[in-house]
């Protein structure tokens, strides 16, 4: 389920952030597009709802976010 959500947001990021067909674009530009959509999981987590101070370690917090928003770490 987490991987399906990640794949969905990956493809959604292509639609929202890019235009053109990757098979017609230069390879480095395609690589750039793929790199930028890897930030897709940001779209799946409403950061404005998250606390600004942490009362746990960074790795614990990352694990909690992955679990709560059903995305891979």
N, C-alpha and C positions, 0 to 999 in steps of 0.2 A: 504494500500500500504506500509506504513512504517513497519508494522509487517511482511509482506511478505519479504521485503528486509532483515529484521533482521533474519527471519527464514532461508533465503537463505545463509546468511553469517555464521549462526550457523552451518548449514550442511557442508558448504564449509570448515570451520575450522576443522571439524572432519576429512575430507579427507586430508587436508594439514598437520595437526599436529599430527594425531594419526594413529595407526595401530592396527589390531586385531578386534575381534568382541566383543562388549560389553556384549553379553549374555554368553561369555566364560571367562570373566575377573572377578577378585574379586571386590566386591561392592565398596570398598574404592577407588580402581583404577578408576572405572567408575565415581564415584563422582568427582575425581580429573580431569578427562577428561571433564566432564560437566562444572566444574568450569572454566577451562582454555578456553574452547570455548565460554564462556560468554564474553570474551574479543573480540569477533568476530567483533563487530562494528568498531573496529579500522581499520579493513580491508576495510571498506566501506567509510572511510574518508581519503583522501590524506593529511596528516598533513603537508607535506612540502609546501603545498599551503596556509596554514593558517598563519595569522600574528603572530608575536612573542610578540607583546604588545597588551594589551586589552584596549580599550577605552569605555568599558561597564562593567557592573557587571558580575560576574561569571555565575549567573543564566540566565542573558540575553544572554550571549555568548553560553551557553549550549542549550538554546531554539533556537537560530539562527542556530547552527550546526545541531540540529535535523530537523529543517525545511528545510535547504538547502540540506542536504544529505538524506532526507526522511527516517529517522530512529527514533525509539521511544527514548524518553528522558531516 
